[in-house]
């Protein structure tokens, strides 16, 4: 985090980035070693290693490229493949929530709303230090509300309708639908190969 000519620039927390990198490297080494030591064909080792290497490279690039920038005129979110810009003057309120999701550690999310309480921009804060997110909220200088405990998307949607998507509110339905499509595709391929 640093101030540049009055701009607030937040960078991801180095401790969280290092933890991701270490966990990813350990998982890669363990999985590749298991393939080489076990009964699996050794040809899978470089394939799995390459897939994990790409994921590690993308995660590292995201860590080094990601920024939250608050200027006198804009709120800017920069990621690895995107950049979002919103006019700071339209920000009228912030909803701060610690969202819990299946298989994901809870993290702060800021929902910056306009005067009509429509979502202006969503700031995922899970990769940032809590103190930096506090600084961002203070620097915005607008009223801040939100639940005082960790909530799931359904609970947040009851109090603040329209902030979270249907997909976020129904993660298990999406997972079962994707699994159903995959199973149906595999069964179709098996039936077609049997009938040929």
N, C-alpha and C positions, 0 to 999 in steps of 0.2 A: 504494500500500500504506500502511496506517496502522493503529494500534492504537486501539480505542475501548473505554475502560473494561475493559481486559483482553482484549477480542476482537481477533482478527487479521482484518483486512478487506483482501483483495487485489482490486485492480482491474486490468483489462487494461493491458498495456504501451502507453503513448501512442505510442511510435515505431512499433509494429506497427499500431496503429489509423490513424495518419497515412499509413503506407505503403499500407494497404488503400485508404484514401480517395483518395489521389493516383492509384494504379494504376487504380481504378475510374473516376475522372473522366477520365483520359487515354484509357482504352479507350472510354468513352462518346463523347467528342468525336471520336476517330478514326473510330469506326464510323459515327456520324451524318454526319460530313464525307464519308466514303467513299460513303455512300448518296447524299448531295446532289451530289457531284461525278461519281459514276459513272452507269451506265445504269439503275440500279434506280429504280423509281417513287418519287418524293419523298414519297409518303404513308407510306412505311415509316420515314422519319426520325423523325417524332414518336412513332410506335409503339415503335420501338427505344429512343428517348430516354426514353420513359415507363417501359418495362420496366427499363432500367438505373437510372432515378431511384428506382424502388421498391426495387431491390436495394441501392442506395447508402443509402437511408433505413433499410432493415432492418438493414444492416451497421452503420450509425452508431448506431441504437437499441440494437443488441446490445452494441456497444462501451461505450456510456454506462450501460447497465443491468446488464451482467454483473458479478458479484461472486462471490468465494469468501469465506465468512465462517466463522471457527472460533471458537466460543464455548466456555465451560466445559462446556456440555452438548450442543452440536450442531455438526455440519458442515453448512453450508448452501451450495448452489450455486444461484445466481440467473442466469437467462438472460432473453431477451426475452419468451418466452411461457411459461416454466415456472419452478418453484422446487422444488428437492429438499432435503429435510431428513432427516438421519440422526443417531441418537444417537451422540455422541462416545464414550461409554463402551463401545460395541460394537466400536470400532476396535481391532484387535489386531496388525495388520501392514500395511505398505504395500509394494506392488510398484511400482517406478518404471521405466518403459520409454520409450525414444524409438522411437515407431512410425513406420515408413515405409509409405506407401500410394501407389498409382499416382496421379500428377498432383497430389500434395499434398506440401508440404514437411514434413519430419519434425518432430515436436514431442513434448515430454514428456507423458506421461499417467501419472497416479497411480491405482492400483487399491487402494482401501482395503478390506481384508479383515477379516472377523470372526474369532472364535476357531476356528471350524470351517473356515477358509480359504474361505468363501463371499464373493462380492463384496458389499460393503456399499454402496459408492458409487464411481463412476468420475469422476475429476477431470481434464478435458482442460486441459492446461497450455500449449497451443500459443500462445494469445493473451497469455500472461503472461510477465513477465521471469523468467529462470531463477533469479535471486536470490530472487524472491518464492516460487517453488515450493520452493526450498531452505528458506526460512523456514517454509513450511507443513509440510513434512516434519519439520523440527526441532520445531515447536510441537506436532505430534501426539504426539511422544514415544513412538512404537512402533517396533519393528524395521523396517528398510527393506532390501529386496533388489531384485534385478532385473538384467537383462543390462547389461554394461558397454559395450555398443555398440548402435548403432541396429539394430532388428530389424523384420521384417514380422510380420503377425498370425499366420501359420503357425508361425514360429519361436518366438514368444512362447507360443503354445498348446501347443507340445511340452513346455516347461518348466513352464508355469502353466496347466494345463487349465481351461477354463471361464471364463477372463477375457475372451476376445474371441469375438464371435458368428461363426456360420457365414458370414454375409454378409461380414464383414470378412476372413475367411480365404479367400474365393473371389470377389474383386471382378470378375475377368474373366468368370466364369460368369454373374454377375448382369448385367453389361453386355451379354454376348451374348444372354442370355435377353430382356432389355428390347428390344434391337435386333431380335431375332426376332419379338417380339410387334408391334413397330411396323411392321416390314416386312410381316408377315402382315395387319395391319389395313389398311395402304395397298393391298396387293394385292387384298384383299377389296373395298375401296371401288372400285378400278379395275375389277375384274371385274363388280361390280354395276352400275357406271355404263355399262360397255360393253354389258351384256346388256339394259339398259332401252331 
